Amino acid sequence: MHIDHQKIYFDQVSAEQIAETYGTPTYVYEERRIRENFRNALRAFKKYYDDFRFFYAIKACNNLAVGNILRQEGAGIDAASVNEILLAKELGLGGEDVMFSGNFLSDDDLRQGLESRVIFNLDDISLLPRLLRFGKPEVLSFRVNPGYGRSNVGEFVTNAGPRAKFGIHPEQVTKAYAMAKEAGISRFGAHMMPGSCVTDPEYFALITELLMDVIGRTGRELDIHFEFIDLGGGLGIPYKPGEEGLNIETAAARIASTFQKKVAEYGLRPPRLMMEPARYFTGDAGFIVGRIHAIKHSYTEILGTDIGMNTLARPAMYDAYHHIYVDGREDEPRRKIGVCGQICENTDYWARDRSLPADSAVGDLVVVDNAGAYGYVMSYQYNGRLRPAEVLVNGKEHTLIRERETFDSLVSNIHVPERLRK
Ligand SMILES: Cc1ncc(COP(=O)(O)O)c(C=O)c1O
């Protein structure tokens, strides 16, 4: 996104063009930015360790157009559910190009995951005997909770440590792999995902060390080879203006050096190094275009837009910051104003005391930044509001990649018993 003479553009397409063509609110993704993000990260990691692969965590933005961009760039898919395995299949990816990292899986999940022959990543030791009732996976890993995690978004997305619901305790790891070996499974990997949105490279070195110590001891004790080590996602992006981003070169260098040091220390046959980021690829490549429909001067001044907690859940859910631009007014004097959506909840008053153009007016377009990850996928229909459209921009080209919902989307899967119609 860039601003030229106060007008906002996504690549070469203006926010105005998007609003006129598709209405508001609309999610917009810049294809070039997604490719650039992926390539920069891959270049950095491959430079320090050649046997490296990214699996894109499709939960962050599950539009198949976006998924195909990342597949073209060489990503596999990290799937959180059977339906995400099916999304990967729609991309032409299956088998060992897909990692299944669901948690608290049902028997149906286990059976369908097994049938799709993806890499199985179990979140708990108790899942193994249940999985074995349906058959043996070709490749198995366990999600380890190394006891420590971190996130710039706070505890909400800190996915490891004693308060997290994810992963197995380090003390259970050897037992888990021993059970798998005894069951005749012979190909192994190891996984963790201790936190999301981290911009400190040292964090990545630390978690690599934690996992490698666990795996090193287990590998030695059980005489098993780990074909891959998956460090999860978590590569962070800055959300606030002036916030420092992740130095991907330093992160890659620190991860690779820690990894290689530990491979040598434990005498391991070098595993493939994998990560499964999402936010880093799509987060800053996605935006929401909305409109100001009303301005209220009451206890505070509030811009009422069509972007609410139903369109972008992160602020109400995580108290997350998303920067807001007003099209055509970015050079104007500013004052503190609030921004809300149209939902009947006070958590929908999702930006308070923001420094925004003082003359912002009804009819103006607003653009919400960094909405490409955990944006559309978390939108919902509360208050009868419908999910927005999604548009992909590439140079001057703009393409509708998901239609805006219609009233039919609200009622088409509802069945009213005949007796209630009388
Ligand atoms: C298992 C797993 N892998 C990868 C990711 C992607 O994380 P991020 O967007 O922080 O890179 C997530 C996100 O929650 C996840 O749960």
The ligand as a MOL file (V3000), in Angstrom:
LIG
                    3D

  0  0  0     0  0            999 V3000
M  V30 BEGIN CTAB
M  V30 COUNTS 16 16 0 0 0
M  V30 BEGIN ATOM
M  V30 1 C 0.3400 -24.6660 14.6400 0
M  V30 2 C 0.5370 -23.3150 14.0630 0
M  V30 3 N 1.4960 -23.1220 13.1470 0
M  V30 4 C 1.7000 -21.9210 12.5770 0
M  V30 5 C 0.9360 -20.8130 12.9010 0
M  V30 6 C 1.2200 -19.5100 12.2230 0
M  V30 7 O 1.6600 -18.5570 13.1100 0
M  V30 8 P 2.1650 -17.1210 12.6480 0
M  V30 9 O 1.0780 -16.4790 11.8690 0
M  V30 10 O 2.4690 -16.4530 13.9280 0
M  V30 11 O 3.3920 -17.3130 11.8250 0
M  V30 12 C -0.0640 -20.9520 13.8680 0
M  V30 13 C -0.8680 -19.8010 14.2680 0
M  V30 14 O -1.5670 -19.7450 15.2250 0
M  V30 15 C -0.2810 -22.2280 14.4590 0
M  V30 16 O -1.2370 -22.4170 15.3680 0
M  V30 END ATOM
M  V30 BEGIN BOND
M  V30 1 1 1 2
M  V30 2 1 2 3
M  V30 3 2 2 15
M  V30 4 2 3 4
M  V30 5 1 4 5
M  V30 6 1 5 6
M  V30 7 2 5 12
M  V30 8 1 6 7
M  V30 9 1 7 8
M  V30 10 2 8 9
M  V30 11 1 8 10
M  V30 12 1 8 11
M  V30 13 1 12 13
M  V30 14 1 12 15
M  V30 15 2 13 14
M  V30 16 1 15 16
M  V30 END BOND
M  V30 END CTAB
M  END
